[in-house]
Amino acid sequence: MSETKVSQATLKISRTIKAPAERVYNAFLDRDQLAKWLPPGGYTAKVYSMDAKVGGTYRMSFTSIDKKDHSVFGGKYLELTPHSKIKYTDSFETDVPALKGEMVTTITFRPVKGGTEVNVVQAGIPKLIPLEMAELGWGSSFNNLAALVEMPELTEAQLKASEAVGKRIEAAGRAK
């Protein structure tokens, strides 16, 4: 009996996100946030289960807007170092031999001036998925992540107005 060996590739990509490491890290481990930012353009995500702890598992899917492409995948959390590192496995639920196998994704978060440098190393990407497409997908996901976690730069007047609203809300709460 012969066994088909699936060729694999490794993607390394990074992006600086203008948000604190804690905020960015948490967006990877909160199911609602993950479903919002992880799917690349033209796709939606559904998180079926997520137990974000070492040894815990997750299962989710991406579906194209036109419903012609639907991929279910999941894996296990191997390492979680708060605000610093996430390492997990990924496997597609498929009968397509060229997509079988396990990917290992390592994400590191490094505080830098102006935000957090997010480095992704995704090893074991099936050759059926062109590395360029994986890179485009992560790039789109990074854009979504930035839109979710980055705070807008406010002018001095906007900051003062925001503080005034906060004080009014706080005072209204005390008046109850």
N, C-alpha and C positions, 0 to 999 in steps of 0.2 A: 504494500500500500504506500503510495507516495503522498507526501504532505506539501501543500502549496505554502511557500513562504511569502508573506506580504512584505513588500519593500516599504520602508518608512523614512520619514524626514523629520527634522527638528527645526522649529521656528523660534527665533529669538527676536523680541520686539519690546520697545520701551516707549514710555510717554510720561511727560511731567504733567500732573494734574494739579490745578491751583486750588488745593484743599488739603487740610491736615491728614496725616497718615491714618489716624483713627477713623475719620469719616470715610476715606477711600476703602480701607480694609473692611469696614462694616458693610459697605455696599456689595462686597463679594459674598457675605455670609447671611444676609437678610433676604429671604425668598422673594419678598415683594420688590425690593430694590433690584435684585438680580434679574428678575423677569422683565423689569423695565429697561435696563441698560445693556444686558448681554447680547440679545439678538441683534445681528447686524441689520443694516438697512434692508427693508423689504420683507422682514420676518417679524413674527411675534414669538413670545416664549410662554410656556406654561411650566410651572414647577409643581410636580406631583408630590414630591417628598423631599425633605431636607433636614438632616440631623447634623448640624455643623459642629462636630466635635471629632477629635482624633478617633478613627475607627468608625465614625458615623458615615452614612451614605446619603446620596441624593439621586434623584431621577427627574428628568425634565425633557422638554421637547422644543424644537423650533419648527414653525410652520410658515411657509411663504404666504404672502398676502393673497396670491391667486390660488392658494390651497393645492398647488401642484407638487410641492416639495414638503415632506414632513419627516423629520428625523427625531427619534427618541434615543436618548443617551443617559448615562448615569455613571456613578463611580463611588469612590470611597475617599474620605479625607485622611491623608497620611500624616500631615503635620500642620499645626496651627500655632503660630507664634504671634500673639496679639500685636497688631499694628505693624508687623514686620515681615511675616512670611506665611504663605498658604501653599500647601502641596497636596494634590489630589490626583486620582486616576479618572480617566474618561473611557467609556466603551460605547459604541453604537449598538443598539438593539436591531440587528439586521441579519438577513440571510445572504447578503452579498459578501462572498469570501474576501474581496479586496478591501472591505471596510471593517473586517473583523480585527480584533486585537485591542490591546490596551495602550492608551496614551497616558503619559504622566505630565502634568502641568505644574510648574513651580512659579509662583508669583512672589516677588519681593517688593517691599515698600520702603523707600529711603527718603527721609525728610531732606529737602533741598530748599534753597532760597526760593520763596514764592510758591511752595507747595510740596508735592510728593512725587518722587520718581517711581513709577511702576514698571517693573521689569518682568516680562513673561517669557518663560522657556517652556515650550510645548514639544515634548519628545514623543516619537512613535506615531506621527501623523501618517495615515495610510497614503501611499503614493497616488491612489485614485483621487485624492484631494490635492490639487496643485498647491505648492507652497505659496505661490503668489496669491491664491484665493484665500488661504488661511490668513495671510498677512493683511489682505484687504478686509477680511471679516473682523479681525482683531482691531484694525484701525477704525472701522465703523463703530465697533463696540466701545473703544476708548472715547470716541466723540460723544457717544451716548452717556458714558460714565461721567465725562466732564460736564455735560449739560445737567446731569442729575446732582452731582456733589459740589460743583464749584459755586461759590457765592459771587453774586455780581459785585463789581467794584462800584461802591457808592461814593457820591460826592460828599463833602462835609455837610452840606445842607440836608442831603438825604439821610445821612447818619443821624443828625440831630432830630429830624422828623421821625425817624424810626424809633429813637430813644424816647421821644415824647409820647408816641403811641404806646410803647411798652409801659411807660409810667402810668398812663391813663388806664390801661387794662389792669395793671397791678392795683391801682387805687380802686377801681370798680370792684375788683375781687375782694378787697378788704372791706368795702362798704356793705357787703352782703350780710 
